[in-house]
Amino acid sequence: MKELMIQKDHIKNTLPKNFEFNHNELIIPKNIQFQEPIKITIETDQMETFKIVVSASTGIKIILEILSTSNEEHVYNIDLIAKNNSHVKYLLVGEIQSTKSTINHTFTAHRDAKLEIIGGFVSNVLDARMHVDLVEEGAEVKMRAVAVSSDDNIQNIDVYITHKAPNTFGDMTNIGIANKRGKIILNGIEKIEKGMKHANAFQTLKGIITSDQAIVEVNPILLIDEYDVKAGHGATIGKIEEDVLYYLMSRGLNKKEAEKLIINGFLQPVIDEIDDEPLRERFVSLVNSRI
């Protein structure tokens, strides 16, 4: 796996062959199917804009890690553009310990581009906006966002998919898990603009609370200005089912162990995508410390 470390406007290590980096824009070459993922770590606390362009007919998996241990306010503005017929699997892991942080992340999918996006959020206080524009026919996105909060963590996660072309597909699944006094607000918004026939829009939002003081809000919203489409959404909030806990406890686990096992099951799709072993271990450790 190739690793890139970004600090402000420069990359600390050597770029892969035919990659370009200028003015905080990383261009990934066209017509290549990358067998190994690329991991990008952002080490700066203020990033005016960082752009990733995946050129036409390229397939790649990108792991983007945003890591900060300082308590100062952080703002990150990130763009990813998927050109025609590209296939991008994208994992965003945010572990920010400040008392106020913002991630503004936009994605643009062109003709027949396919995006598979997974966001894992275990920050302290975070506003994250994940906005996907499907701008040409055949564009697809599958979005998965998971947020975990505990103690006095507050995370607001907005996932927005806009269908700006006909024959596009968007599907989102957002999960919020709150323990102790943690709070999570999940907004899932999907819009089909007028004239965008044969667009498909689907949403699933789920909130899990493991204490009486925890708060999870889920808000599924569909905005549809066209008739000839398919769309659906659903949302649930609640504690872990008692019969499931009882079954696991009858097999020798205590309640806390049973809860951790179930919650780790929800997180497994994120964990499975983290190819970097130290990052995976740190993510799992942090999540389990919160639940």
N, C-alpha and C positions, 0 to 999 in steps of 0.2 A: 504494500500500500504506500502510495506517494503522499508525503506530508508537506504542507505549506504553512508557514507561520507569518501572519501579517501584522505589522505594527505601523499604524498610521498609513503612510502612503508608500510603503515598500515591503517587499517580501524578503525574509531573512535567508531562505535557502534557494536552491537552484530550481528553476521551472522545468517541468517535463518538456520533452521535445515538441516544438511547434506551438507551445502555449505562448500567449502574449500577456503582458501586464503593464498597463500605462494608466496613470491618473486614477488609481483605485478601480480599474476595470480589468477583469481577468477574462480573456477570450480563449475558449477551448476549441481546437481545430475541428474541421468538418470531416465527415466520411470515415470516422474511426469508431470501432466498438471496443471500449476499454474493458479489459478483463478484471483489472484490480480497481478498487475504489480510490478516490482521492480525498484526503482529509485536510480541511482548511481550518486553522485555529486563528480566531481574531483575539489579539492580545491588547488592543487599545481600548480605552474606555469611551472615547468619543470618535464616532465614525460618520462623517458628513454623508458619504455615500460609498458603498461598495457594490460593484456590479459584476455579475457572472453571466457571460454569454456562451451558451452551448450552441455551437454552429450546426448547420443542417446535416441531417442523417447521421448524427453521432449518438452513441449510447454510452451513458456513464452513470456511475453512482458517486454522489458527493456527500460527504459528512462535514457539516459546518458546526464547529464548536465555538460558542461565545462564552468566554471564561473571564470572570473578574472577582477578586477577593476584597476589593476596596469598598468603602462605604459611601463614596461620592456618587452623585447622580450620573447615570449613563444614558446615552442615546445612540442607537444603532439604526442606520438606514441602509437596507440591503435590497438589491434588485436581482432577480434571476430571469433571464430571457431564454426560452427554448425555441430555437428556430425550426423551420419546416422539417417534419419527419424525424425529429430528434426524440430520444427516449431518455428521460432523466429520472433517476431514483434519488431522492434528496432527503437527508436526515438533518434536522436542526436540533441541537442540544443546547439549551440555555441554562447556565448555572451561574447566576449573578447574585452577589451577596449584598448589594447596596440597598439603601432604604427607599430608593426610587429609581426605576429603570424603565426604558421604553425601547421596544423593538418594532420598527416599521419595516415590514417585509412584503415586497410585491413580486408577483410572478406573472409572466406573460407567455402564453402558449400560442404559437403560430400553427399554420396548416398541418394537420395530422401529427402534431407534437403530443407526446404523452408524458404527463407528470405524475409521479408517485411521491407525495410529500408526507413526511412524518415529523411532527414537532413534539419534543419532550421538554417540559418546562418544570424545573425544580428550583426556581429562583425565590428570593425573599419577598420583595415587592416589585411587581412587574406589570406593565401594560404591553401586551403583544398584539400586533395587528398583522394578520396574514391575509393578503389580498391577492386573489388570482383572477386574471383577465384571460378569457378564452376568446381570442380575437379573430380566428380564422376557422373555416370549416374543418371538421375532423379533430379538433383539439380536445384533449381529455385531461381531467385531473381527478386523482383520488387523494383526498386529504385526510390525515389522521393526526389529531392533536390530543396530547395527554398532559394534564397539569396536576401536580401534587403539592398540597400546602399543609402546613402544620404550625403549631405555636401561634404566632401572630402574622404569618405569611398572608399576603393578599395578592392574588393573581387575576388579572382581567385579560381574557383571551378572546379576541374578535377574529373570526374566520369568515371571509367574504369571497364568494365566487360570483363572477359576472359573466354571463353568456352574451358576447357581443357579435356572435356569428351563428348561423344555423348549423344543425347537425353537430352539436357539441355535447359533451358529457361531463357532468360534475357530481362528485359524491363525497360527502364529508362525514366523518365519525369523530366526535369530540367527547372526551371523557375527563371529568374533574373528580379528584379524590381529595377529601379534606379530613384532617384529623385535629384533635384538640381544639384550638380556636382559629384554625385556618379558614380562609375564605377564598372562594373561586367563583368568578362570573364567566360563563361561557356563552358567547353570542355566535350563533351560526346563521349567516345571512347568504341567501343565494338569489340572484336576480336574473331573470330571462327578459331581455329587452324586446321591444316590439319588432316583429318581423323575423325573429330568430326561430324559425320553424324547426321541428324535430329535435329541439334541445331536450336534454334529460338532466333533471336536478333532484338530488336525493340527500337527505340529512338524517343523522341519528346523533342525538345528544344524550349523555348519561352522566348523572351525578351520584357519587357515593360518599356518604358521611359515616364516620366511625366514632363520633362523639356527639353529645347533645349541644355542645357549643360551636361545632363546625357549621359552616354555611356553604352551600353550593347553589348557585342560580344557573339555570340553563334556559336559553331563549332561542328557539328555532324560528326563523323568519324566511318565508318565501315571498318574493316579489315577482309576479308574473304578468307581463304585458302582451302575451301571445297565447292563442288558444291551442294550436297544434303542437303540443309538447307533452312530456311526461314528467311528473314531479310528485314528491312525497316527503314527509318528514315526521319525526317522532321524538319524544323526550321523556325521560324518567329520572326521578330523584328518589333516593332512599338509602336505608342502611342495608348492609349485607343480609341476605335472607337467613332467617334463624334456622331453617331446616338444613341449609347448606353448612352453616357453622356447627350445628349439632352432629351432622354426619362426620365431619372432620374431627371434631372433639371426641366422638365415639371411637375413632381410630388412634387415639392417644395424644392428639395435639391439644394444647390449651387454647383459650379463645384468641389471645394475641397472635399465636403462631398460625392459627387457622385464618385469621384476617389477613395476615401477611401473605400467606400462600394464595389466597383468592385474589388479592390486589396485584400481586406479582403476575398472576395470570392475565389480568387486564393490560399490564405493562409489557408483556412478553413480545408483542409485535414491534415495540420500540427497541427493546433490549436485543432482539434477534438481528436487527439491522446495524447494530454498532459493531463494526469489524475490528475496531481498535480495542485491544484487550484492556489496557489501563483505563481508557475512557468508560468502557462497559462496566468494569468493576467499581469505578468511582460513582457512576450513575446509579447502579444497583444499591451500593452502600448508602448513598445519600437518600434515595427513595425510602429504603427500609428504616433509616433513622427517623424519618418523618411519619411513618405509620406504625 
